[in-house]
């Protein structure tokens, strides 16, 4: 049931913030049956043109025209992921408030919308199956690596303890992979975004987040050395088991620090130095772990203060060496960030 008081308040806010011209442009863009249906669908997650043509049963050119109008009016966001382009209901700004209000007023049990949502569920189920097949094909290697170090549950508990209860407004997970860190921190954040360069992993992560009902979390394709966000946009940034794949970990830490607003925290999780050469040969690890002597200067050069370090070791089993996992928690200065940092919490994602 629609909360009419809340809806009226949000509508008034949208109208006040957007101004007359912006409000009229938004209403004109939304004033079409197909575009109203698109808003309802895009309020439920990231979808591409192929998904939307399959759900609505309309041609690709027609759907693309409607999406273009909605994007120009600021009611939806458009972002590229390789050769694909995804769309989602806008999340910030007065136009986003208007879009949310329109969606709230549309009843999900209205016959046309109900059928759209049924088809949406089928599309998401199909997408989840494709992603699951990919991950299943990789499972043997993942399981082999996990068996070498302390239980992942212990690592995750340590991550939660290091970050604290929050709540946090904006979180960024760099090299998000399966989206597990977003899933783990979802109860403590208002908005979360994960960035990864692997389209297959992004597909898996997107399906996993949708299945878990984490609509406030998203994933994006991107370069972790040149992240597609304004400096100072996040109050939490995580880099979980990513740095050992990189030729230049220090540059990645510097870019992560650039994302932090004043007082924001960076949590890095990776392996301590080890001698398991097969990880370099078979798993594409560029670095065989990191010492505190390596990590501390990189964190300092990024303009952050190292606040805490946690070590989690796995006992040797059958004479086989285990991997030690290290967690580093660093914080940006409360009053100012790096040279070009400026808090942008209201304009990210």
Residue, then its C-alpha position, 0 to 999 in steps of 0.5 A: x500500500x502506498x504511504x500517501x503522506x510520504x509520497x506527497x512529501x517526496x513529490x513536493x521535494x522533487x518539485x521544489x528541487x527540480x524547478x518548474x522546467x525540470x519537473x515538466x521535462x520529467x513529467x513529459x518524459x514519464x508521460x507514456x505507457x511504455x516509459x512508465x513500464x520502463x521506470x518500474x522495471x529499472x527501479x528493480x535493478x540494472x537492465x540492458x536493451x536486450x533484457x527490456x525488449x524481451x520483457x516488453x515485447x517491443x523492438x530494439x529501436x523503439x525501446x532505445x528511443x524511450x530510454x534516450x528520452x528518460x535518460x535525457x530527462x534525468x529519470x534514469x542513469x545509463x552506463x557502459x559495461x564493455x559492449x553492453x549498455x545498462x540502465x537503472x533508475x536514477x538515484x541522486x538529484x531532484x529528477x531521481x526523487x521524481x522518478x521514485x515517486x512515479x514508481x511508487x504511484x504505479x501499482x505492481x498488481x496492475x495487470x500490465x505491470x504484473x506481467x512485466x514483473x513476471x517476465x523480469x523475474x524470468x530474465x533474471x533467473x536466466x541470467x543467474x543460470x548463465x553466471x552460475x555456470x561460469x562460476x561453477x567452471x571456475x570452482x575447482x581453482x577457487x576451492x583450491x586457493x581457499x583451502x590454503x588459507x584461513x577460513x573465509x568466514x573468519x576473514x569476513x568476521x575480521x573485516x566487519x570488526x575492523x570497519x565497525x557497525x557503521x552505518x556508512x553512506x557510500x561504499x566502494x568495493x574495488x575488484x568486486x569479483x563475485x560481489x561477496x564484499x558488497x553482500x557482506x556489508x550490505x546491512x551496514x551501508x546506504x549505497x554500495x557499488x562494486x567495480x571489476x574488469x571481468x564481464x563474467x564476474x560482473x554478471x555473476x555478482x549482479x545476479x547474486x545481489x539481485x537474488x539477495x534483494x540488495x537493490x541498494x548495491x550495484x556493480x560496474x565495469x571499470x579500470x581500478x587505476x582510473x575509477x569512474x567516480x568523483x574524488x572524495x565520493x565514498x566513506x568506505x573503500x575495500x580492496x579484497x584479495x586484489x592487489x596480488x594480481x597487479x603490477x602496480x599495487x601502490x598506484x591502485x592504493x593511491x586511486x582508492x585513497x582518492x575516492x575517500x572523503x574526509x575521515x573515510x576508511x580504506x580496508x585492504x585484505x591480502x596475503x602476507x609474503x609466501x613462496x607458493x610459486x604455483x599461484x603465480x604460474x597457475x592463478x596469475x598472481x603477480x605478487x606473492x603477498x605483501x609485508x607490512x614494510x611494503x604496505x605502510x609506505x604505500x598507504x602513507x604516500x596515498x595520504x592515509x594514516x594506517x590505523x590497524x593491522x590484523x593477521x589471520x594465520x592458518x595452521x600448517x596441515x600435513x606439513x603443507x604451508x598455509x597462507x597468512x591473510x593480513x588486513x590493513x585499515x587506513x583512514x583519510x584525514x578528517x579535515x581534508x583529503x588529497x590534493x583534489x579531494x572534495x566530498x561528493x556524497x550527493x553526486x555519486x553512483 
